[in-house]
Structure formats: structure tokens, C-alpha cells
Amino acid sequence: MIRTSIGAALAAALTAATLSASVSAEGLSASQRNSHWFSEAQDRLQQAAQVKINNKRGAAKNVILFIGDGMGISTVTAARILAGQQQGLSGEEYLLSFEKMPFAGLIKTYNTNQQTPDSAGTASALMSGVKTKAGFIGVDESVTRGDCKASLEHPLTTALELAEGRGKATGIISTARITHATPAATFAKVPERDWEYKAPQGCVDIAAQLVAMPVGDGIDVIMGGGRRGFLPADVTDLEGAAGKREDGRNLVSEWQNRYGKNGVYIEDRAGFDKIDSKTTGKLLGLFQPSHMRYESDRGNDKAGEPSLSEMTAKGIELLNRDRDGYFLMVEGGRIDHGHHAGNAYNALHDAVEFAKAVQVAMDKTDAKDTLIIVTADHSHTFTIAGYPTRGNPILGKVVSNDARGEPMKTPQLAADGKPYTTVGYANGQGFADLGEETNSDIREDAHTHAGRADITKVNTQNPGYFQEAMVPTSGETHGGEDVGIWARGPGSQLLSGTHEQNYVFHVMAHAGGLLPRR
């Protein structure tokens, strides 16, 4: 009898609660009908349902591959929040440009010999359709790293080379050295990624391979850093930096001789601003001796250099003149370097600029004939943790909510009595406070800080703040988890789901009609 009475009372209470919720004829409560979250999701659903994709072979006249070097899922999330907060929003609800694309998936990034990969092997997988070893660029996994002779017998043809062979215009743009692993994977074949300007006898270094590229008439648009790898050691550039080549070759001069009046070589902002998109044939822009500056540090460059989004805009303008279409690879290379330094500020600000570059490409192209793919080569040990309140600065200290769900007035303290930041690293050099310093690279010469630091009086949102790391190492490492992939245009639907990294090449080749019919 007692159990029956309790059951009846409970049923009556539930019935009353249901009635008070004012359920509509559609089965929705008033709370759902009045929720902006609900209506926004419905709008997004309707938009997604109307997307029609042409998955036929050769449907994409143009293919643009964006690679955010080291841009793992946690980096995308944090960059999204930062970008939103830069616009006065709480940040969490914001979407980066490529996150608005209709199709997304996950990519497995391991190398054939490493669980956590390096950029050479991953970029080669993206560009050639074949997974390979860490440190390898455009060479399959069957040879030993550094084996010059064997590597010559096992080259991999890239998507860019296939595009060249079909008469399409081609381009590579990067904020890293143009001979660095990711951009090099579009054209080079070496069993050692460090052969940027010097290789063993019998093999050709990466810079020399770029200048003498035998496929088609060579790459049409090249912009990035790495000037030192093209100049001999006895030559200094306009910034006073000496070249690195020991063979005496001046590859800039060789490139200019190859293309004559049809080729335009630039080194600084002034040269970039003078580019005439209507008359420029080939373009070689090398804006730094080594890597280009971090986006937040770019204003400190005396000679001046363009941003990634500006280079992307100019590159598309130049390539778009080819009636046969084009293939373009754009890399946000310094996202990776910011993370390796343990400096989330630069990694995230470069990721935000990377998203701006993607938006430029979306604005300058038509989804009907241009496939745009956005992905990363690998992740990092970058984490987002704690229980910060909604809208808490992503680079700030964790400020949690109280028992009522309201923001607390002071930062949360860890078990050791010290505050901590929302973002951090699983390994790396750890804490450092360099104030307003915007060049993360100077941290390479600093000591590794093991253990926790008292950051109570430290402004963790400064560009020179380096996050704490759990495991002290000489430098932060890559992460091994899957990375995201987003796509718009012909063939983009084929990237939904979880795929091996080399699959991306096959989608580009199919959509762009780069391979013969099977």
C-alpha cells in the first residue's frame, strides 16, 4: 500500500509538471520554442539540407589545399574562442571561416614508422596519396632515412605536379621557409627533410629542386620565407643576412634567368605592393632569410612583409588567369612553431590569421568550380582544461563559477595553492614570462622550467607569456590524435567521416581530374 501511494503521488507530480511546461502540438516545450539555441540549430539544419555537391570526377576546375601546421582540434577550439573574444563576444559560440563549410571529418595522421608524426611524412601523405616515414619528403617508406641513392628509385608524384602536367597553374604559399617540410612536399623528393640547401653528392637539395622543377613550366606562384637557402654564403640579402649555400650557386639568379622578363622576384613589402596581377607571369617572393614573422610580430619587420591572407588574395588573383584552372597549397606554418615554443599567444593568433586567409579564398572563388580543403598535418600537446566560466579570456587564468553558477571574483587555485591557466601543454620548456615580447623563437635559448610556477601576479594574456608544461622537455612535441578536415565545393562530401591522411590526395585528384580514369 505504501509503495502504491508513493507511485501515484510521483505520477501526479510528473503530470502536473508536464502540463505546466505548455507542451505544443509538435511535442516541444515553451522553453524549446523560445530558445535561440533551438532556432539557430533549426536554421543551420535547413541550410545544410539544401547543399548540393557535385562529386563527379573533374568537377573542380580549381583546388586549394589549406594546411594549418600543427592546428589540432584543441587549437581550432581555442582560436575560435580567441577570434570571437577579439570581436567582443564571449567566444565559445563563434565559428572560424572554415568551420562554416558544409562538410567536415577527421584525419588519422600517424607516419608509417611513428605513432606521433612529423610534418614531412604527413605533408607527403597529403600531397602524394601514399603514407611514408617521418622525415621523408616525396619518397616512399621502402628506403632508409638519408639514403640518397635508394631514394632516387622511389619518388612520389604530387598533386601539384599532376596539375602542372595537365596545364594548370600552380602555387605554394607559406609563412614558413618555402623549403620547409610542408611546402617542400608539394614538389621535392628527398629522404631527409633537412636537405633544404645542401644534399649528399648524387642528390639535389630542396631549394635547387624548386628552381629547376622539370614538370610543366614550373610553379607559377611561390611566396614564403627561406631566402637563405637560395643564396650563396658570400651574398647578403637586403636585411643583411648571409646565404647558406656552400656550392656557390645563386638560385634567385638562376630562377630569374629561367623566366626572364616573365618572372618577378620580390623580397619585401614594397615589392609585394607593386605586383601587377594582370602582367606578372611567374612570381617568387622570399620575404625572410628563414621563416616569416609571427602574425603578432609582423609589424617589427623593418623590410616589411605581407600577411598570410594578403598572400592568399594575391596568389589567387595571379592563378585565376589560367583558363585551365589551378592548384594552390597555402600553409599557416607558424602555428606549429608557436606551439613548439610553448607560446599559445602566437600559435592562436597565427591560427586566427590562417582562418582569415581561408575566408579570402572563399570570397574569391565559386563553390561550384573550386574545391577548398582545410586541414592540419598533425596536432600538438596543447590542452584546454579547468572549469573556466563562460567568456573567460582563453589566454587568461581559470576563473570558475560559484555554487550558484555565477563567476567568481578571483582565479581558481590548484591543490598547490597557485592559480593556473585554461590552456597549457603536456610537455615542453614550460613557464616563462617575457612580457610584451612577440617573437616566440627567442625562447629556444632560454632554460626549461620544470614544475609549477606562481603566476598570481603574471599577466598570462601578454604575448610573451609561455604556458606551463607537465613534462619538462627541450621543446614541445607534436600530438598524435586525429585532426579535423573541412571542405567546400566539388568533391567536398567525400571527406566526411574518418580517413587516413593520404586519402585527401585521392579526393583532390578525383575532384580536380588530375589522374586518368581507372
Secondary structure, 3 states (H helix, E strand, C coil): CHHHHHHHHHHHHHHHHHHHCCCCCCCCCHHHHCCHHHHHHHHHHHHHHCCCCCCCCCCCCEEEEEEECCCCHHHHHHHHHHHHHHCCCCCCCCCCHHHHCCEEEEEECCECCECCCCHHHHHHHHHHCCCCCCCCECECCCCCCCCHHHHCCCECCCHHHHHHHCCCEEEEEEEEECCCHHHHCCCCCECCCCCCCCCCCCCCCHHHHHHCCCCCCCCCEEEEECHHHHCECCCECCCCCECCECCCCCHHHHHHHHHHHHEEEECCHHHHHCCCCCCCCEEEEECCCCCCCCHHHHHHCCCCCCCHHHHHHHHHHHHCCCCCCEEEEEEECHHHHHHHCCCHHHHHHHHHHHHHHHHHHHHHCCCCCEEEEEECCCEECEEECCCCCCCCCCCCECCCECCCCCECCCCCECCCCCECECEEEEEECCCEECCCCCCHHHHHHCCCCCCCCCCCCCCCCCCCEECCEEEECCCCCEECCCEEEEEECCCHHHHCEEEECCHHHHHHHHHHCCCCCC
